[in-house]
């Protein structure tokens, strides 16, 4: 199991090593370009470009349905004819007419900290009768820049309208909360949005995933920090969010009707505004008169080929309020940014893509086309992310993409110059070598070939340069060559292999190719192969193998014949039992073994009783078959370690190895007598025979093999004289040798 698990791990490590080895130049290039771009970004040199790109996304986004929840009562140039500042009495009358149409909330985005002309008391009384009225103030740490709120409104009816300006003078952020000293303030837009949402039973609370974030209904508003997105050390006082400005469409074909619904203050005073435009809506009162210069620039202000068009401050507040309400009630995306890690990874990915594309796609036109499509893909990715509420880096990614391409193209140009020098040098060197030599690049193309190689393959050099094996060799050969080349590129170690090689004339050679990897000053990798034609050597080796195989076969046949002759010399031709010669040698060896190991040995001399009568009555053929049966029964009666032999005629001997005493020999003799006397069927006739057995024991009977045999023979004849079908033990004699 551990071996099975180890193999995939080893392959994974080798694959990773191979990838790192091949891709290190792209990684190094991408990393260097990334560091350079991030340094430019960290000192703020890319901030304006990134903010401009964000503005372009805003301008390209599809239009949304007009927000009918907001109506702007514009104090235009005609309204200023009533006097400036607008008299308190007129403001009071305006508020009463609006309140009569039952708006959900009224926002008064004009400063009224001091009485103005006639009607001040009327305005104060009006303030008291409109609880859903929100006034404004200007906050600052410096008292000289402050504008106080209307003194008649309580703190719950006041919101500040301070704006946050970016370095290019545009507003892209909303300041929701601000702490000055121990005092806590809410913005004008947030105050109006919260009053509107309160009737929808949506209340502000801290986000579950981060207590510093505000949650309203369906959306969480991430708190802006000074280096979020493209910003570099921006002022992040209070609680700010990035503004995801809506893009309200037009109510009809008139350009003036695009955006939020606007009505003139004079039309309200003259009762010319339909009740439906005010009822249950947020009504914002503010200046749109150019002479008051209450205008700001937002992302939609910039226009192609035309001067930037600012929006009135009251329209900006409408944008703020609209996006807060839409996010809370409808889940409209809130503009968020990635963490530094994911931004860096995103920028690095495009840097690496540029390096890889420039390295893999050679040629000016293909590179331009590839980079164009990569830029389009980058822009589209960033734009789609923007539509989903994510502001991800576009300009840094674009710079790293292009920068990596330029860097890699310059590197490739340097490599090509070094390659040219290397090829010239290699050509001079290898042309002096007699063996065929080829040099390949990392694309497995021949770049340098010596004259010997061209003669060997049968094609001129001009046909071969910048081509590969697959263009000239059969597929199975080309696949082998490429596999061996890849092994050298992967391991960066020399390899030597034997391969087949078919030349231009269709002749197949057997070759030994030694491949090794070399690198020039620019880092170009070359695979150098040296070839030796081993066709004749292989033919000789094959001939030697065939000769050796023939000799081996002849030796085996001789050995088999020798074994057969030996078998015939030591075995009885009729019964297959060992013959007298084998018996004599085996008896001698058995006695020596018994002597060395202090064991006894039994020798049985067996002779058939009445065998002559069987021959005379049934014939010699039946007699021979009888002897075969007797030989089988004797073998079945003995152990595998014992030896039974036929001395000739009807005489048999048995050597009993390693017996503890004479009683064991007697039991074996009894077993033989019992087996032999079993009836025997020969050619349909049943006959019975018996045997007489003489037993001698080493060392009790004798120490000499011949004496043991003679005494066993004598004991057998004694058994015959005593009635046959029995065994007799030899007389104990002189055992000294």
N, C-alpha and C positions, 0 to 999 in steps of 0.2 A: 504493500500500500504506500509506504514512504517513497519507494522508487517511482511509483505511478504519479505521486504528487510532485516529486522532484523534477521530473521531465518537463511539465508545463512551466514550472518556475524558471528552469534554466533557459527554456525557449523564450520566455518573457524577458528575462534579463538580456539575452543576446539580441532580441529584437529592439529593446530600448537602447542598448549600446549602439546598434546599427543606426537607429534613427538619430540619436544624438551625434554620432560620427558624421552622418551625411548632412544633418541640418544645423550643424554648429555655426556655419558661416551665416545662415539666415537668422539664427537666434542672436548671434553677436551683433549683426547689423541692426536688427529690430530693437535690441536692447539699447544700443548706443543712440539711435535716433529717438527712442522713447525718452531717454534721460535728457537729451537736448531739448525736446519739445516741452517736457514737464518743467524744465528750468525756465524756459521762456514763459510758460503759463504761470509759474509760481511768482514771477516778478510783475505779472499783470500785463505783459505785452500782447497777450491774446484775448484779453477781456473784451475789448471793443468789438473784435471780430466775432467772438462767440455771442455777444449780445445782439449784434446785427443779424447773425444767423438765426437766433431765436425769434427776432422780429419777423424775419422772412417766413418762418414757420407759421407765425400768427397770421400773416397776410395770406398764406396759401391755404389755410384751413377752410373747410366748407362753412358756409353761412348756417346759422342756427335760426330757429323760429324766433320772431320778435318776442321780447319779454313783456307781456301785457300787464305784469304785476306792478310795473313802475311807470309813472307819468311825471314828466318834468314840466314844471311851471317856470317858463323862461322869463327872466327880467332882461328883455332885449333893449335895443336902442330906443324903440318907440316908447317903452315903459319908462325910460329915464326922463322922458319929457314931463313926467309928473313931478320931477324934481330929484335931485341927488344930494345926499342920500335920500332914499325913498322915505317919505314921511311916515311916522308911526301909525297915523290914522289909516293910510292906504294899506299898510301891512296888516293892520287889524281887520280891515274890511275883507282883504284877500283871505285871511285865515278863516274868518267866519263863513264866507261863501264855500270854501273848500270843506270845512267841517260839516256844513249842511248836507253835503253829498256823501257823508259817512265813509271817508277813507279809513283804511286800517291803521295807517301811521302817516304823519306829516313830518318832513325834514326841512328845517329852515337853515339853508347853507349861506346865510349872510350874517355879518357881524352886527349885533344890536346891543352893544354894551353901554351905549349912551343914548339919552332921549334925543329924538330928531323932530324938530318942528312941532306941528300940531298933532294931537291925537295920542299923546303918550299914555295918558290915563286909560284911554280906550284899549290900547294895546296891552297894557298890564292886565286889565280885566279879561281880555280875550285869552291871554296866556293861562289864566286860572280856569277857564272853561274848556280847555283842550288838553286833557291828560295824555293824549297820544302824540303830542308835539315834542320834537327833539330839536334843540338849538345847537349851535356850534361855538367852539372857541379855538384859539391858537395857543398851543403850549410851547414852552421853551424853558431851558434852565436859566436863561438870561431874561430878567423881568422886562427889559426894554423891548423885547421882541414878542411879548405875550399880548394876546387880545382876550379880554375877559368875556365870559358868556353873558347872556341876558340875565340880569340879577333876579328877575322875577321867577325864573325857572329853577326847579330843584335839581340836585346833582344827578338824579336818575333821568333827567330830561336833557342832559348835556353830553355831547360827544366832541372830541377834538378832530380837526380836519387837517392835521399836519401830514405832509406828503414826504416820501423818501425818493430822492432824486439820484439816479445813477450818474456815473462820470460823463455820459453823453447828454445829460439833461432830461432823460426820459424817466417815466415812472413805471416800474415793473414789479413793485412790491407794495404790500398793504401793511400798515402798522395797526395792529388790532388793539393791543394793550400797551400802556406805558406807565412806569413807576417813576415819579419824581419825588425824591425824598421818601416820605412815608405815605404819600398820596398815590392812589391807584385810579387810572383813567381808562375809559373805553373810547374807541374811535367812533366818529360820526356814523360811518357805514355799518360798523358792527352793531352799534346801538339800534339803528333802524332795522337791521336784519333780525336781531334778537326779538324786538317787539313784534315784528311780523310773524316770526316762527313760534312765538309764545302762543298765539292763537291756534297754531297747528300742533300744539303740545310738544314742541321740540325745544329742549332746554340745553344750554351749554354744560359740558362736563369734561373731566379729564379723560384722555384716551386710556384704554386699558393697557395697551402695549408700551405707552410712554406717558407718564403723568405731565410732562412738559408740553404735550401736544393737546390742542383743543379738538374736541369731538362735538359735531353738530349733526344730529340725525344720522344719516347714512355715511357721512364722511368724516375722516380725521384730517386735520390741517397740521402738517409738520411745521415745526418752528424753524424759521430761517436762521442759519448760522453764517458767519462772516465769509467763509470760503466755500459755500455751497455753489454748485454749478460752475459758472464762469467767473464768479466773483472772487476777488482777491482782497482780503482784509477789509471787507465792506463794513459799514456801520450796522451792527445787528442789535441796536438798543431795543428795549421793550420786547414785545412778542410780534414778530413779523412773519408773513407768509409770502411766497411767490404768487403773483397774481396771474391766474389763468383766464385772461380776458375773454369774455364771450364775443361772438361775432354775429350780432343780430342781423337778420335779413331785412329786406324792404317789405312794407305792407302793400305797396303797389309799384307801378313803374316809375314813380317819381323818386329822384335821388334824395330829395329833402325828407322823404318819409322813412329813410333807412335808419336803423339804430333804434333808440328808445323814443317812445311817443313824447313829443314836445308840444306844449300849448303856451300861448302868450299870456302873460299876467293880465294884460288888458282884456283878452277874451274871457278870462275867468271873471274879472270884475264886471264885464258886460253880459255875463250869463250865456256866453256863446259856446261853452264847452259841454258836451253831453255828460250826463250823470254817470253813465257806464264807464267813462274814462277815469273816473275818480273813485267811485264806490269800491270799497274793500281792496284798495290798492295802496301802494306806497307813493306818496306824492312828495316830490322834491322841489323845493323852491330855491332858485339860484340864478346867478347872472350868466347870460350868454352874450352880453353886449361886448363887441370888440373894444370899445373905448375903456372898459374897466380892466382889460388885460388879465382876466382871470382864466388863463388857458394853460394847458400842460401838453407835453408830448408823451404819447404812449406807443406801443409797437405798431399800431395801425396808422400812426401819423405819417410814417415814411411812405413815399409813393415813387414808382418807377418814372423817371423822366419828368417828374413834377416836384414842386416845392412841398416840403413837409406840411401836413395839415394838423394843427393841434386841436384838442378837444377842450370844451369848457370844463371848469372845475366841477360843476354840478353833474356833467355827463360822466366824468371820472368816478364820482361817488356812485352813480347809477351802475357803472361797470362793476365796482367793488360789491355793491349790495346784491346785484344779480347773481354773481358767481357764488357768493356765500349762500344765498337761498337755494339756488339750483343744486349745489353740492349737498346741502342738508336734506332737501326734499326728494331730489331725483337721482342722487349719486353721481352727478356730473364730475368728471375727473378733476382732482386737485393736482396742481403742478408740483411734482416731487423731483428729487435728485437722487442719484446713486451715492453710495458710500465711496470714499477715496479708493478702496481696494478694487471695487468693481469698475470704477472709472478708469483706473490705471490698467486693469486687465483688458477692458474694452479698447483702449487706445493701443495697447501692446498688440492685441490681436490684429488690428489693421496694419500696424507696422510690420508684423510678421508676414501678413498676407502680401503686402507690397514687396517684401524681400523675396518671398517664395515665388511670386508671380514673375518678378524680373529675372530670377535665376532660372526658372523652368521654361519661361517663354522667351526665347531668344529672338532678336530681330526688332527693329525700330517700330515698324507698323503694327505687328502683333502686340508689342508692349503698349503702344498708345491705345489700341483698341481695348486691351485687357484693363488698363488703368482707368479708361473712361467708364467701362462697365462697373469696375470696382467702386469708383466715385459715385456713380448713380445708385449702386446698391447701398453704399454708406449713407447717402442722403436720404434714400427711401426708408432705410431702417430707422434713422434718427427721427424722420418725420412721422412714421407710424408710431414710434414710441412716444413722440410728443402728443399725438392724438389720443393716446392712452393715458396721458397725464405724466409722462416721464421726460424730463429734460436731460438728455445724455449728450456727452461731448461730441460735437461735429467737427469743429475747426481743428482741434488737436489731433483727432483721428485722421482727418484729411491730410494734415501736415506730415504726420508720421507715415501715412501710406505713400504720399508722393516722395517724402524724404528718403524712405527706404528704397524706393524704386531708383531715385537718382543715385543714391549711394551704391546700390548694387550694380547699376549700369556702369558707373565709373570703375567699380571693382572688376566687372567683367571686361571692360576695355583694357584695364591693366593686366588682367589674366590673359587676354588674347595676345597682348604684346609679348608677355613672358612665354606664352605658349608658342608663339612664332619662333622666338629665340631658342626655346627648348627643342622644338622640332628640327630646326636647322642643326643644332648641336648633335642631337640623337641620330639624325640621318648620317652625319659624317662618321659617327662612331660605329654604328651597326653595319654600315656598308663594308667595313673592314673585316667583318666576322663571316666565316663560311657557313655557319648554321643559319637556317631560316629564322628570322626574328620579326615580330610584329609589336607595335605599340598601340594601345587603345585608350580612348578617353572614358569618362564615366558614363557616356551614353552607348558604350560598347562599339564605338566606331573606330576603324583603323585610321590613325593619323600619321604614323610613320611606319614604313616597311623597308626592309633591306632588299637588295637585289636577289639574294638567295631565296627569300620567301616568295618573291614574284615568280622566279623560275620554278619553284616547287609547286605553287598552286596553278601556274600556267596562265596567269593574267598579267597584263602590264600594270604598273603602279597607278597610272591615271584612272584605271577602272576600279581600283580597290579603295583608294583614299576617300575617307568620309562615308564609306559603306560599312556594312556589318556582316556577320556570318550568315544571317538568314537570306542575304541577297545572292549567295554563291553556293552554299552547301545544302544538301538534303536536310529536311526539317529535323530528323532525329539526330543528325550530327550537330546542326546549329543549336538545338536545345541543350545538348551536352556541353558545347563550348560556352554557351551563355551561363549555364548553371555553374560551371567551374570558374568563370570570370566573377560571377556574383559572390562566390565563396571567398575569393581573394579580396574583393572590395569590402565584404562584410567583416571578415576576420583580420584583414590587413596583415596576413601572414603568407609567406610563400607556399605554393602548393605544386606538386608534381603528379601528373596523371598520364595514363596511357589511353589513347583515343583512336578512333577511326577518322580518316581524312580522305575525301574524294576530290581529286584535282580536276582541272578543266577538261581533261581528256577522258574522264569517267573511271580512271584507275583509283582503286582504294588502297591507301597506305595505312600502316600501323605506325603511330607516332607516339613519342614521349614528350609532353609539353611541360616545361617548368614556368610557372607564372609567379610574378612578384609585383609589388606595388611601390611606386616611386612618386615623389612630390617635388615640384619646382619651387622657385622663390615666391611665386604668387599664390601658392597653395593648390595649384592644379594637380590632380591625381592622375597618374598614368599606370596602366597595367602593361607590363613588359613580359612577352612570352618568347621563350627560346625553344625551338622544335628540333628533335632528332628523329630521323626516319629509322624505325626499328623493325621494318617489315621483314628483312632477311634474318635478323636475329630471332624474330618470333617464329619464322618458318623452321629455323634450325631447332629452336626449343620444342616446337610441336613434333618434329621428326624424332628428337631425342625422347620425348614423352612416349611416342608410339613404340619406339624400340624398347624402352624400359617396360612398357606394358606387355609387349610380346615376350620379353625375357621373364617377366613375372608370371605370365600365363604358362610358359614352358616349365618354369621351376615348379609351379603348382602341379602340373601334370606329372612331372618326374617324382615329386613327393608322393602323389597319390599312388603311382605305380610302385614306388618303394614301400609305401605303407601296405599295399595289397600283397606284395611279395613277402613282406615281413609277416603279414597275417597268415599267408599260406604256410610259411615256414614254421609258425608257432601254433597253428590250430589244425584240428582234425577236419578233413574235408567233408566227412559225412555228417558229423554231429555239430560242428562249429565249436566244440570244446577245445581248450588248450590241449596240445599234443604232449608226447613224452618229453620233447626238448624243453618246451615252455615249463612243464611241470618240474623238471629237474632244476632249472634256474630259479623258479619260484620257491621250490623247497629250500634251496640253499639260502636265498635272501630271507625267507621267513624264519629260518633257524637263527640266522645272524641277528635279525630284529628282536626275536624272542630272547636271545641271549643278552642283547644290549639293554632291553627293558625288563628283564627278569620275569618273563611270562612263560607259560607252558604252551606246547603246540601239539595238536593231534593229527595223526596221519591215518587215513582209512584206505585200506586196499579192498576193492569191491570186485567181485566176479559173479556173472550171471549163472544161475543153476539151470542146467538143461538147455542151454542156448543151441547146442548142436542139433537137438531134436527139432527145435523150431525151424532151423535152417533146412533140415532134411524133409520135414513134413510140409512146410509152407513155401519153401524156396528162399534163395538168398535175398531177393528183393524185399520180401516180407521181413527177413531177418534184419536187413538194414533199417527198415522203417521202425522195427522194434527197438533197435539201438538208439534211434533218434528220440523215441518216446521216453526210453530209460534216461537218456541224457537230460531231457527237459525235466523229468521228475526229480532227478538228482539236484539240478540247479534250483528248483522250487523248494527243495528241502533245506537249503543252506542260507546263511547270511550273505549279504553283499560283500563282506570282507573275506569270506572263505573262497577257496579255489577248488573247482572240480575239473578233472582232466581225464581224457581217454588215452590209455597207454597203448591200446591196440586190441583188435578182436573184441571180446566182451569184458575186458578188464578196465576198470575205472579207479581213479584215486581221488581222495578229498583231503585238502589241507585245511585244518581248523585253526584259525589265527587266535592267539591270546585267550586260551581257555584257562579257567582257574584250577580245574582238577579233571581227573579222568572220567568222573561221572557225567560231565558235560558231553564228552565224546561219546559215551554210551547212549545218552539221550538222543544225540544226533543220529547214531546208528539205528536206534529203534524207530525214529521218525522215517529214516530212509527205508527200512524194512517194510513199514506200514504202507508207504506211498508206492513202493515198487510192486507189492503184491496185489494192488488194485487191478481188476480185470482190464485187459487191453484189447481193443477191437481193431483187427487188421483185415481189411478187405472183406468185411462182413463176418469174419470169424472172431470169436472171443477166445482169448488165450490168457493164461496167467503164468507169470514167471516169478522167481524169487532170486535173492542174491545172498551170497556169503560174504561176510565182512571181517577183515582183520584189522585190529587197531593197535598202533604203537604210539607212545607218548614221549615227546621231548620235554625234559631231559631224562625222565625216569627210565625209559626203555633204552635210549642211546643218545649220544651227542653227535653222531655221525649220520649224514643224510642217507647214505647207501645202506647203512646198518638198519636205520629206521624203516626203510622201504622193504628190506629183506625180511625183517621180523614181522612187519605188517602182512607181507605176503605169506609167511609161514603161518601166522595166526589165521589168515583167511582159509588156507588149506585145512587147518585143524577144524575150522567151523564147518567146512564141507564134509569132512570125515565124521563129524559129530551129528550130522543130519541135515545140513544145509539150512537156508533161510534163517540165519542167525549170525551173531557176531562173537568174536573171541578177542581177548586182549593178548597182546604179545607178552612173552615172558620178560620179566625185568632182568636185564643183563648188566654187563660191565659198562658203565656210562663214561668211563675215562676216555679221552681222546688222545 
